[in-house]
Amino acid sequence: MGSGAPRKINFNQWGFYSFACFLTHLRKSPQFHLTLLNILITMHAFT
């Protein structure tokens, strides 16, 4: 419980949920691929 792992796991779960919802929302967007690439780069930078 005292380890930082649970917090990291919770952050990853929230990030994945938000990411999935965002992709679903932008699926019909013409900039879908560009947005996806931008998000992946951002997520990689914060990782």
mmCIF entry with sequence, helices, sheets and N, C-alpha, C, O atoms, coordinates in Angstrom:
data_MODEL
# 
_entry.id   MODEL 
# 
_entity.id                         1 
_entity.type                       polymer 
_entity.pdbx_number_of_molecules   1 
# 
_entity_poly.entity_id                      1 
_entity_poly.type                           'polypeptide(L)' 
_entity_poly.nstd_linkage                   no 
_entity_poly.nstd_monomer                   no 
_entity_poly.pdbx_seq_one_letter_code       MGSGAPRKINFNQWGFYSFACFLTHLRKSPQFHLTLLNILITMHAFT 
_entity_poly.pdbx_seq_one_letter_code_can   MGSGAPRKINFNQWGFYSFACFLTHLRKSPQFHLTLLNILITMHAFT 
_entity_poly.pdbx_strand_id                 A 
# 
loop_
_entity_poly_seq.entity_id 
_entity_poly_seq.num 
_entity_poly_seq.mon_id 
_entity_poly_seq.hetero 
1 1  MET n 
1 2  GLY n 
1 3  SER n 
1 4  GLY n 
1 5  ALA n 
1 6  PRO n 
1 7  ARG n 
1 8  LYS n 
1 9  ILE n 
1 10 ASN n 
1 11 PHE n 
1 12 ASN n 
1 13 GLN n 
1 14 TRP n 
1 15 GLY n 
1 16 PHE n 
1 17 TYR n 
1 18 SER n 
1 19 PHE n 
1 20 ALA n 
1 21 CYS n 
1 22 PHE n 
1 23 LEU n 
1 24 THR n 
1 25 HIS n 
1 26 LEU n 
1 27 ARG n 
1 28 LYS n 
1 29 SER n 
1 30 PRO n 
1 31 GLN n 
1 32 PHE n 
1 33 HIS n 
1 34 LEU n 
1 35 THR n 
1 36 LEU n 
1 37 LEU n 
1 38 ASN n 
1 39 ILE n 
1 40 LEU n 
1 41 ILE n 
1 42 THR n 
1 43 MET n 
1 44 HIS n 
1 45 ALA n 
1 46 PHE n 
1 47 THR n 
# 
_struct_asym.id          A 
_struct_asym.entity_id   1 
# 
loop_
_struct_conf.conf_type_id 
_struct_conf.id 
_struct_conf.pdbx_PDB_helix_id 
_struct_conf.beg_label_comp_id 
_struct_conf.beg_label_asym_id 
_struct_conf.beg_label_seq_id 
_struct_conf.pdbx_beg_PDB_ins_code 
_struct_conf.end_label_comp_id 
_struct_conf.end_label_asym_id 
_struct_conf.end_label_seq_id 
_struct_conf.pdbx_end_PDB_ins_code 
_struct_conf.beg_auth_comp_id 
_struct_conf.beg_auth_asym_id 
_struct_conf.beg_auth_seq_id 
_struct_conf.end_auth_comp_id 
_struct_conf.end_auth_asym_id 
_struct_conf.end_auth_seq_id 
_struct_conf.pdbx_PDB_helix_class 
_struct_conf.details 
_struct_conf.pdbx_PDB_helix_length 
HELX_P HELX_P1 AA1 ALA A 5  ? LEU A 26 ? ALA A 5  LEU A 26 1 ? 22 
HELX_P HELX_P2 AA2 PHE A 32 ? PHE A 46 ? PHE A 32 PHE A 46 1 ? 15 
# 
_struct_conf_type.id          HELX_P 
_struct_conf_type.criteria    ? 
_struct_conf_type.reference   ? 
# 
loop_
_atom_site.group_PDB 
_atom_site.id 
_atom_site.type_symbol 
_atom_site.label_atom_id 
_atom_site.label_alt_id 
_atom_site.label_comp_id 
_atom_site.label_asym_id 
_atom_site.label_entity_id 
_atom_site.label_seq_id 
_atom_site.pdbx_PDB_ins_code 
_atom_site.Cartn_x 
_atom_site.Cartn_y 
_atom_site.Cartn_z 
_atom_site.occupancy 
_atom_site.B_iso_or_equiv 
_atom_site.pdbx_formal_charge 
_atom_site.auth_seq_id 
_atom_site.auth_comp_id 
_atom_site.auth_asym_id 
_atom_site.auth_atom_id 
_atom_site.pdbx_PDB_model_num 
ATOM 1   N N  . MET A 1 1  ? 0.834   -1.204 0.000   1.00 0.00 ? 1  MET A N  1 
ATOM 2   C CA . MET A 1 1  ? 0.000   0.000  0.000   1.00 0.00 ? 1  MET A CA 1 
ATOM 3   C C  . MET A 1 1  ? 0.867   1.252  0.000   1.00 0.00 ? 1  MET A C  1 
ATOM 4   O O  . MET A 1 1  ? 0.495   2.275  -0.576  1.00 0.00 ? 1  MET A O  1 
ATOM 5   N N  . GLY A 1 2  ? 2.027   1.165  0.650   1.00 0.00 ? 2  GLY A N  1 
ATOM 6   C CA . GLY A 1 2  ? 2.881   2.340  0.776   1.00 0.00 ? 2  GLY A CA 1 
ATOM 7   C C  . GLY A 1 2  ? 3.677   2.621  -0.487  1.00 0.00 ? 2  GLY A C  1 
ATOM 8   O O  . GLY A 1 2  ? 4.279   3.688  -0.609  1.00 0.00 ? 2  GLY A O  1 
ATOM 9   N N  . SER A 1 3  ? 3.692   1.690  -1.424  1.00 0.00 ? 3  SER A N  1 
ATOM 10  C CA . SER A 1 3  ? 4.466   1.871  -2.642  1.00 0.00 ? 3  SER A CA 1 
ATOM 11  C C  . SER A 1 3  ? 3.758   2.817  -3.615  1.00 0.00 ? 3  SER A C  1 
ATOM 12  O O  . SER A 1 3  ? 2.547   3.021  -3.529  1.00 0.00 ? 3  SER A O  1 
ATOM 13  N N  . GLY A 1 4  ? 4.526   3.385  -4.532  1.00 0.00 ? 4  GLY A N  1 
ATOM 14  C CA . GLY A 1 4  ? 3.957   4.304  -5.508  1.00 0.00 ? 4  GLY A CA 1 
ATOM 15  C C  . GLY A 1 4  ? 3.316   3.579  -6.671  1.00 0.00 ? 4  GLY A C  1 
ATOM 16  O O  . GLY A 1 4  ? 2.723   4.211  -7.546  1.00 0.00 ? 4  GLY A O  1 
ATOM 17  N N  . ALA A 1 5  ? 3.429   2.243  -6.693  1.00 0.00 ? 5  ALA A N  1 
ATOM 18  C CA . ALA A 1 5  ? 2.885   1.464  -7.816  1.00 0.00 ? 5  ALA A CA 1 
ATOM 19  C C  . ALA A 1 5  ? 1.368   1.617  -7.972  1.00 0.00 ? 5  ALA A C  1 
ATOM 20  O O  . ALA A 1 5  ? 0.900   1.842  -9.088  1.00 0.00 ? 5  ALA A O  1 
ATOM 21  N N  . PRO A 1 6  ? 0.580   1.502  -6.883  1.00 0.00 ? 6  PRO A N  1 
ATOM 22  C CA . PRO A 1 6  ? -0.876  1.629  -7.026  1.00 0.00 ? 6  PRO A CA 1 
ATOM 23  C C  . PRO A 1 6  ? -1.273  2.951  -7.687  1.00 0.00 ? 6  PRO A C  1 
ATOM 24  O O  . PRO A 1 6  ? -2.174  2.989  -8.524  1.00 0.00 ? 6  PRO A O  1 
ATOM 25  N N  . ARG A 1 7  ? -0.590  4.037  -7.303  1.00 0.00 ? 7  ARG A N  1 
ATOM 26  C CA . ARG A 1 7  ? -0.912  5.331  -7.881  1.00 0.00 ? 7  ARG A CA 1 
ATOM 27  C C  . ARG A 1 7  ? -0.627  5.313  -9.380  1.00 0.00 ? 7  ARG A C  1 
ATOM 28  O O  . ARG A 1 7  ? -1.407  5.836  -10.175 1.00 0.00 ? 7  ARG A O  1 
ATOM 29  N N  . LYS A 1 8  ? 0.493   4.709  -9.756  1.00 0.00 ? 8  LYS A N  1 
ATOM 30  C CA . LYS A 1 8  ? 0.864   4.661  -11.163 1.00 0.00 ? 8  LYS A CA 1 
ATOM 31  C C  . LYS A 1 8  ? -0.147  3.825  -11.955 1.00 0.00 ? 8  LYS A C  1 
ATOM 32  O O  . LYS A 1 8  ? -0.535  4.186  -13.066 1.00 0.00 ? 8  LYS A O  1 
ATOM 33  N N  . ILE A 1 9  ? -0.563  2.706  -11.365 1.00 0.00 ? 9  ILE A N  1 
ATOM 34  C CA . ILE A 1 9  ? -1.549  1.842  -12.029 1.00 0.00 ? 9  ILE A CA 1 
ATOM 35  C C  . ILE A 1 9  ? -2.858  2.598  -12.216 1.00 0.00 ? 9  ILE A C  1 
ATOM 36  O O  . ILE A 1 9  ? -3.470  2.534  -13.283 1.00 0.00 ? 9  ILE A O  1 
ATOM 37  N N  . ASN A 1 10 ? -3.289  3.316  -11.176 1.00 0.00 ? 10 ASN A N  1 
ATOM 38  C CA . ASN A 1 10 ? -4.527  4.073  -11.277 1.00 0.00 ? 10 ASN A CA 1 
ATOM 39  C C  . ASN A 1 10 ? -4.413  5.138  -12.362 1.00 0.00 ? 10 ASN A C  1 
ATOM 40  O O  . ASN A 1 10 ? -5.357  5.353  -13.121 1.00 0.00 ? 10 ASN A O  1 
ATOM 41  N N  . PHE A 1 11 ? -3.270  5.800  -12.439 1.00 0.00 ? 11 PHE A N  1 
ATOM 42  C CA . PHE A 1 11 ? -3.062  6.816  -13.462 1.00 0.00 ? 11 PHE A CA 1 
ATOM 43  C C  . PHE A 1 11 ? -3.116  6.193  -14.849 1.00 0.00 ? 11 PHE A C  1 
ATOM 44  O O  . PHE A 1 11 ? -3.697  6.765  -15.772 1.00 0.00 ? 11 PHE A O  1 
ATOM 45  N N  . ASN A 1 12 ? -2.505  5.014  -14.994 1.00 0.00 ? 12 ASN A N  1 
ATOM 46  C CA . ASN A 1 12 ? -2.510  4.340  -16.290 1.00 0.00 ? 12 ASN A CA 1 
ATOM 47  C C  . ASN A 1 12 ? -3.927  3.940  -16.690 1.00 0.00 ? 12 ASN A C  1 
ATOM 48  O O  . ASN A 1 12 ? -4.309  4.087  -17.851 1.00 0.00 ? 12 ASN A O  1 
ATOM 49  N N  . GLN A 1 13 ? -4.703  3.436  -15.741 1.00 0.00 ? 13 GLN A N  1 
ATOM 50  C CA . GLN A 1 13 ? -6.082  3.046  -16.027 1.00 0.00 ? 13 GLN A CA 1 
ATOM 51  C C  . GLN A 1 13 ? -6.899  4.263  -16.429 1.00 0.00 ? 13 GLN A C  1 
ATOM 52  O O  . GLN A 1 13 ? -7.658  4.198  -17.395 1.00 0.00 ? 13 GLN A O  1 
ATOM 53  N N  . TRP A 1 14 ? -6.761  5.368  -15.711 1.00 0.00 ? 14 TRP A N  1 
ATOM 54  C CA . TRP A 1 14 ? -7.501  6.583  -16.040 1.00 0.00 ? 14 TRP A CA 1 
ATOM 55  C C  . TRP A 1 14 ? -7.074  7.102  -17.403 1.00 0.00 ? 14 TRP A C  1 
ATOM 56  O O  . TRP A 1 14 ? -7.907  7.513  -18.210 1.00 0.00 ? 14 TRP A O  1 
ATOM 57  N N  . GLY A 1 15 ? -5.768  7.081  -17.654 1.00 0.00 ? 15 GLY A N  1 
ATOM 58  C CA . GLY A 1 15 ? -5.251  7.553  -18.933 1.00 0.00 ? 15 GLY A CA 1 
ATOM 59  C C  . GLY A 1 15 ? -5.755  6.697  -20.088 1.00 0.00 ? 15 GLY A C  1 
ATOM 60  O O  . GLY A 1 15 ? -6.107  7.223  -21.144 1.00 0.00 ? 15 GLY A O  1 
ATOM 61  N N  . PHE A 1 16 ? -5.791  5.390  -19.894 1.00 0.00 ? 16 PHE A N  1 
ATOM 62  C CA . PHE A 1 16 ? -6.262  4.484  -20.940 1.00 0.00 ? 16 PHE A CA 1 
ATOM 63  C C  . PHE A 1 16 ? -7.746  4.712  -21.207 1.00 0.00 ? 16 PHE A C  1 
ATOM 64  O O  . PHE A 1 16 ? -8.171  4.724  -22.363 1.00 0.00 ? 16 PHE A O  1 
ATOM 65  N N  . TYR A 1 17 ? -8.543  4.893  -20.141 1.00 0.00 ? 17 TYR A N  1 
ATOM 66  C CA . TYR A 1 17 ? -9.983  5.136  -20.282 1.00 0.00 ? 17 TYR A CA 1 
ATOM 67  C C  . TYR A 1 17 ? -10.232 6.443  -21.026 1.00 0.00 ? 17 TYR A C  1 
ATOM 68  O O  . TYR A 1 17 ? -11.051 6.500  -21.943 1.00 0.00 ? 17 TYR A O  1 
ATOM 69  N N  . SER A 1 18 ? -9.520  7.486  -20.624 1.00 0.00 ? 18 SER A N  1 
ATOM 70  C CA . SER A 1 18 ? -9.666  8.780  -21.271 1.00 0.00 ? 18 SER A CA 1 
ATOM 71  C C  . SER A 1 18 ? -9.228  8.701  -22.729 1.00 0.00 ? 18 SER A C  1 
ATOM 72  O O  . SER A 1 18 ? -9.866  9.272  -23.614 1.00 0.00 ? 18 SER A O  1 
ATOM 73  N N  . PHE A 1 19 ? -8.124  7.982  -22.967 1.00 0.00 ? 19 PHE A N  1 
ATOM 74  C CA . PHE A 1 19 ? -7.596  7.817  -24.317 1.00 0.00 ? 19 PHE A CA 1 
ATOM 75  C C  . PHE A 1 19 ? -8.600  7.079  -25.199 1.00 0.00 ? 19 PHE A C  1 
ATOM 76  O O  . PHE A 1 19 ? -8.829  7.473  -26.342 1.00 0.00 ? 19 PHE A O  1 
ATOM 77  N N  . ALA A 1 20 ? -9.196  6.014  -24.675 1.00 0.00 ? 20 ALA A N  1 
ATOM 78  C CA . ALA A 1 20 ? -10.176 5.239  -25.448 1.00 0.00 ? 20 ALA A CA 1 
ATOM 79  C C  . ALA A 1 20 ? -11.403 6.086  -25.776 1.00 0.00 ? 20 ALA A C  1 
ATOM 80  O O  . ALA A 1 20 ? -11.902 6.057  -26.901 1.00 0.00 ? 20 ALA A O  1 
ATOM 81  N N  . CYS A 1 21 ? -11.881 6.831  -24.801 1.00 0.00 ? 21 CYS A N  1 
ATOM 82  C CA . CYS A 1 21 ? -13.049 7.692  -25.029 1.00 0.00 ? 21 CYS A CA 1 
ATOM 83  C C  . CYS A 1 21 ? -12.720 8.773  -26.049 1.00 0.00 ? 21 CYS A C  1 
ATOM 84  O O  . CYS A 1 21 ? -13.541 9.103  -26.905 1.00 0.00 ? 21 CYS A O  1 
ATOM 85  N N  . PHE A 1 22 ? -11.507 9.324  -25.950 1.00 0.00 ? 22 PHE A N  1 
ATOM 86  C CA . PHE A 1 22 ? -11.090 10.370 -26.875 1.00 0.00 ? 22 PHE A CA 1 
ATOM 87  C C  . PHE A 1 22 ? -11.020 9.835  -28.298 1.00 0.00 ? 22 PHE A C  1 
ATOM 88  O O  . PHE A 1 22 ? -11.460 10.498 -29.238 1.00 0.00 ? 22 PHE A O  1 
ATOM 89  N N  . LEU A 1 23 ? -10.464 8.630  -28.458 1.00 0.00 ? 23 LEU A N  1 
ATOM 90  C CA . LEU A 1 23 ? -10.377 8.024  -29.792 1.00 0.00 ? 23 LEU A CA 1 
ATOM 91  C C  . LEU A 1 23 ? -11.775 7.758  -30.355 1.00 0.00 ? 23 LEU A C  1 
ATOM 92  O O  . LEU A 1 23 ? -12.037 7.987  -31.536 1.00 0.00 ? 23 LEU A O  1 
ATOM 93  N N  . THR A 1 24 ? -12.657 7.275  -29.494 1.00 0.00 ? 24 THR A N  1 
ATOM 94  C CA . THR A 1 24 ? -14.027 7.004  -29.942 1.00 0.00 ? 24 THR A CA 1 
ATOM 95  C C  . THR A 1 24 ? -14.706 8.293  -30.387 1.00 0.00 ? 24 THR A C  1 
ATOM 96  O O  . THR A 1 24 ? -15.463 8.302  -31.358 1.00 0.00 ? 24 THR A O  1 
ATOM 97  N N  . HIS A 1 25 ? -14.431 9.376  -29.674 1.00 0.00 ? 25 HIS A N  1 
ATOM 98  C CA . HIS A 1 25 ? -15.033 10.668 -29.991 1.00 0.00 ? 25 HIS A CA 1 
ATOM 99  C C  . HIS A 1 25 ? -14.490 11.224 -31.297 1.00 0.00 ? 25 HIS A C  1 
ATOM 100 O O  . HIS A 1 25 ? -15.216 11.872 -32.051 1.00 0.00 ? 25 HIS A O  1 
ATOM 101 N N  . LEU A 1 26 ? -13.206 10.971 -31.566 1.00 0.00 ? 26 LEU A N  1 
ATOM 102 C CA . LEU A 1 26 ? -12.565 11.536 -32.756 1.00 0.00 ? 26 LEU A CA 1 
ATOM 103 C C  . LEU A 1 26 ? -12.500 10.553 -33.922 1.00 0.00 ? 26 LEU A C  1 
ATOM 104 O O  . LEU A 1 26 ? -11.884 10.834 -34.951 1.00 0.00 ? 26 LEU A O  1 
ATOM 105 N N  . ARG A 1 27 ? -13.142 9.403  -33.749 1.00 0.00 ? 27 ARG A N  1 
ATOM 106 C CA . ARG A 1 27 ? -13.065 8.377  -34.801 1.00 0.00 ? 27 ARG A CA 1 
ATOM 107 C C  . ARG A 1 27 ? -13.560 8.929  -36.135 1.00 0.00 ? 27 ARG A C  1 
ATOM 108 O O  . ARG A 1 27 ? -13.043 8.555  -37.189 1.00 0.00 ? 27 ARG A O  1 
ATOM 109 N N  . LYS A 1 28 ? -14.561 9.819  -36.099 1.00 0.00 ? 28 LYS A N  1 
ATOM 110 C CA . LYS A 1 28 ? -15.136 10.364 -37.331 1.00 0.00 ? 28 LYS A CA 1 
ATOM 111 C C  . LYS A 1 28 ? -14.400 11.619 -37.797 1.00 0.00 ? 28 LYS A C  1 
ATOM 112 O O  . LYS A 1 28 ? -14.736 12.200 -38.829 1.00 0.00 ? 28 LYS A O  1 
ATOM 113 N N  . SER A 1 29 ? -13.403 12.024 -37.034 1.00 0.00 ? 29 SER A N  1 
ATOM 114 C CA . SER A 1 29 ? -12.679 13.246 -37.385 1.00 0.00 ? 29 SER A CA 1 
ATOM 115 C C  . SER A 1 29 ? -11.686 13.002 -38.518 1.00 0.00 ? 29 SER A C  1 
ATOM 116 O O  . SER A 1 29 ? -10.998 11.981 -38.522 1.00 0.00 ? 29 SER A O  1 
ATOM 117 N N  . PRO A 1 30 ? -11.598 13.927 -39.483 1.00 0.00 ? 30 PRO A N  1 
ATOM 118 C CA . PRO A 1 30 ? -10.639 13.787 -40.585 1.00 0.00 ? 30 PRO A CA 1 
ATOM 119 C C  . PRO A 1 30 ? -9.197  13.880 -40.099 1.00 0.00 ? 30 PRO A C  1 
ATOM 120 O O  . PRO A 1 30 ? -8.273  13.463 -40.797 1.00 0.00 ? 30 PRO A O  1 
ATOM 121 N N  . GLN A 1 31 ? -9.008  14.428 -38.904 1.00 0.00 ? 31 GLN A N  1 
ATOM 122 C CA . GLN A 1 31 ? -7.657  14.566 -38.346 1.00 0.00 ? 31 GLN A CA 1 
ATOM 123 C C  . GLN A 1 31 ? -7.361  13.459 -37.343 1.00 0.00 ? 31 GLN A C  1 
ATOM 124 O O  . GLN A 1 31 ? -6.489  13.597 -36.486 1.00 0.00 ? 31 GLN A O  1 
ATOM 125 N N  . PHE A 1 32 ? -8.100  12.359 -37.462 1.00 0.00 ? 32 PHE A N  1 
ATOM 126 C CA . PHE A 1 32 ? -7.965  11.262 -36.502 1.00 0.00 ? 32 PHE A CA 1 
ATOM 127 C C  . PHE A 1 32 ? -6.535  10.761 -36.415 1.00 0.00 ? 32 PHE A C  1 
ATOM 128 O O  . PHE A 1 32 ? -5.987  10.625 -35.321 1.00 0.00 ? 32 PHE A O  1 
ATOM 129 N N  . HIS A 1 33 ? -5.925  10.485 -37.565 1.00 0.00 ? 33 HIS A N  1 
ATOM 130 C CA . HIS A 1 33 ? -4.576  9.923  -37.564 1.00 0.00 ? 33 HIS A CA 1 
ATOM 131 C C  . HIS A 1 33 ? -3.567  10.924 -37.003 1.00 0.00 ? 33 HIS A C  1 
ATOM 132 O O  . HIS A 1 33 ? -2.670  10.548 -36.248 1.00 0.00 ? 33 HIS A O  1 
ATOM 133 N N  . LEU A 1 34 ? -3.711  12.187 -37.368 1.00 0.00 ? 34 LEU A N  1 
ATOM 134 C CA . LEU A 1 34 ? -2.794  13.213 -36.873 1.00 0.00 ? 34 LEU A CA 1 
ATOM 135 C C  . LEU A 1 34 ? -2.935  13.364 -35.359 1.00 0.00 ? 34 LEU A C  1 
ATOM 136 O O  . LEU A 1 34 ? -1.942  13.481 -34.642 1.00 0.00 ? 34 LEU A O  1 
ATOM 137 N N  . THR A 1 35 ? -4.180  13.360 -34.885 1.00 0.00 ? 35 THR A N  1 
ATOM 138 C CA . THR A 1 35 ? -4.423  13.476 -33.449 1.00 0.00 ? 35 THR A CA 1 
ATOM 139 C C  . THR A 1 35 ? -3.866  12.270 -32.706 1.00 0.00 ? 35 THR A C  1 
ATOM 140 O O  . THR A 1 35 ? -3.267  12.413 -31.640 1.00 0.00 ? 35 THR A O  1 
ATOM 141 N N  . LEU A 1 36 ? -4.064  11.082 -33.270 1.00 0.00 ? 36 LEU A N  1 
ATOM 142 C CA . LEU A 1 36 ? -3.560  9.857  -32.647 1.00 0.00 ? 36 LEU A CA 1 
ATOM 143 C C  . LEU A 1 36 ? -2.040  9.920  -32.505 1.00 0.00 ? 36 LEU A C  1 
ATOM 144 O O  . LEU A 1 36 ? -1.489  9.591  -31.454 1.00 0.00 ? 36 LEU A O  1 
ATOM 145 N N  . LEU A 1 37 ? -1.375  10.344 -33.571 1.00 0.00 ? 37 LEU A N  1 
ATOM 146 C CA . LEU A 1 37 ? 0.075   10.440 -33.542 1.00 0.00 ? 37 LEU A CA 1 
ATOM 147 C C  . LEU A 1 37 ? 0.525   11.449 -32.488 1.00 0.00 ? 37 LEU A C  1 
ATOM 148 O O  . LEU A 1 37 ? 1.474   11.202 -31.744 1.00 0.00 ? 37 LEU A O  1 
ATOM 149 N N  . ASN A 1 38 ? -0.160  12.576 -32.432 1.00 0.00 ? 38 ASN A N  1 
ATOM 150 C CA . ASN A 1 38 ? 0.185   13.618 -31.461 1.00 0.00 ? 38 ASN A CA 1 
ATOM 151 C C  . ASN A 1 38 ? 0.013   13.109 -30.036 1.00 0.00 ? 38 ASN A C  1 
ATOM 152 O O  . ASN A 1 38 ? 0.860   13.363 -29.179 1.00 0.00 ? 38 ASN A O  1 
ATOM 153 N N  . ILE A 1 39 ? -1.082  12.390 -29.778 1.00 0.00 ? 39 ILE A N  1 
ATOM 154 C CA . ILE A 1 39 ? -1.332  11.855 -28.432 1.00 0.00 ? 39 ILE A CA 1 
ATOM 155 C C  . ILE A 1 39 ? -0.276  10.821 -28.057 1.00 0.00 ? 39 ILE A C  1 
ATOM 156 O O  . ILE A 1 39 ? 0.219   10.811 -26.930 1.00 0.00 ? 39 ILE A O  1 
ATOM 157 N N  . LEU A 1 40 ? 0.065   9.953  -29.006 1.00 0.00 ? 40 LEU A N  1 
ATOM 158 C CA . LEU A 1 40 ? 1.076   8.932  -28.726 1.00 0.00 ? 40 LEU A CA 1 
ATOM 159 C C  . LEU A 1 40 ? 2.407   9.579  -28.364 1.00 0.00 ? 40 LEU A C  1 
ATOM 160 O O  . LEU A 1 40 ? 3.090   9.137  -27.441 1.00 0.00 ? 40 LEU A O  1 
ATOM 161 N N  . ILE A 1 41 ? 2.770   10.631 -29.097 1.00 0.00 ? 41 ILE A N  1 
ATOM 162 C CA . ILE A 1 41 ? 4.026   11.336 -28.808 1.00 0.00 ? 41 ILE A CA 1 
ATOM 163 C C  . ILE A 1 41 ? 3.957   11.968 -27.422 1.00 0.00 ? 41 ILE A C  1 
ATOM 164 O O  . ILE A 1 41 ? 4.919   11.913 -26.656 1.00 0.00 ? 41 ILE A O  1 
ATOM 165 N N  . THR A 1 42 ? 2.804   12.571 -27.107 1.00 0.00 ? 42 THR A N  1 
ATOM 166 C CA . THR A 1 42 ? 2.643   13.221 -25.799 1.00 0.00 ? 42 THR A CA 1 
ATOM 167 C C  . THR A 1 42 ? 2.722   12.199 -24.678 1.00 0.00 ? 42 THR A C  1 
ATOM 168 O O  . THR A 1 42 ? 3.399   12.426 -23.675 1.00 0.00 ? 42 THR A O  1 
ATOM 169 N N  . MET A 1 43 ? 2.029   11.067 -24.842 1.00 0.00 ? 43 MET A N  1 
ATOM 170 C CA . MET A 1 43 ? 2.034   10.021 -23.816 1.00 0.00 ? 43 MET A CA 1 
ATOM 171 C C  . MET A 1 43 ? 3.445   9.469  -23.632 1.00 0.00 ? 43 MET A C  1 
ATOM 172 O O  . MET A 1 43 ? 3.871   9.203  -22.508 1.00 0.00 ? 43 MET A O  1 
ATOM 173 N N  . HIS A 1 44 ? 4.169   9.299  -24.740 1.00 0.00 ? 44 HIS A N  1 
ATOM 174 C CA . HIS A 1 44 ? 5.535   8.782  -24.658 1.00 0.00 ? 44 HIS A CA 1 
ATOM 175 C C  . HIS A 1 44 ? 6.432   9.781  -23.923 1.00 0.00 ? 44 HIS A C  1 
ATOM 176 O O  . HIS A 1 44 ? 7.336   9.385  -23.188 1.00 0.00 ? 44 HIS A O  1 
ATOM 177 N N  . ALA A 1 45 ? 6.179   11.063 -24.125 1.00 0.00 ? 45 ALA A N  1 
ATOM 178 C CA . ALA A 1 45 ? 6.986   12.103 -23.475 1.00 0.00 ? 45 ALA A CA 1 
ATOM 179 C C  . ALA A 1 45 ? 6.744   12.104 -21.961 1.00 0.00 ? 45 ALA A C  1 
ATOM 180 O O  . ALA A 1 45 ? 7.673   12.327 -21.184 1.00 0.00 ? 45 ALA A O  1 
ATOM 181 N N  . PHE A 1 46 ? 5.502   11.857 -21.546 1.00 0.00 ? 46 PHE A N  1 
ATOM 182 C CA . PHE A 1 46 ? 5.177   11.858 -20.119 1.00 0.00 ? 46 PHE A CA 1 
ATOM 183 C C  . PHE A 1 46 ? 5.511   10.533 -19.452 1.00 0.00 ? 46 PHE A C  1 
ATOM 184 O O  . PHE A 1 46 ? 5.538   10.442 -18.225 1.00 0.00 ? 46 PHE A O  1 
ATOM 185 N N  . THR A 1 47 ? 5.763   9.519  -20.244 1.00 0.00 ? 47 THR A N  1 
ATOM 186 C CA . THR A 1 47 ? 6.078   8.212  -19.665 1.00 0.00 ? 47 THR A CA 1 
ATOM 187 C C  . THR A 1 47 ? 7.493   8.201  -19.086 1.00 0.00 ? 47 THR A C  1 
ATOM 188 O O  . THR A 1 47 ? 7.935   7.182  -18.555 1.00 0.00 ? 47 THR A O  1 
# 
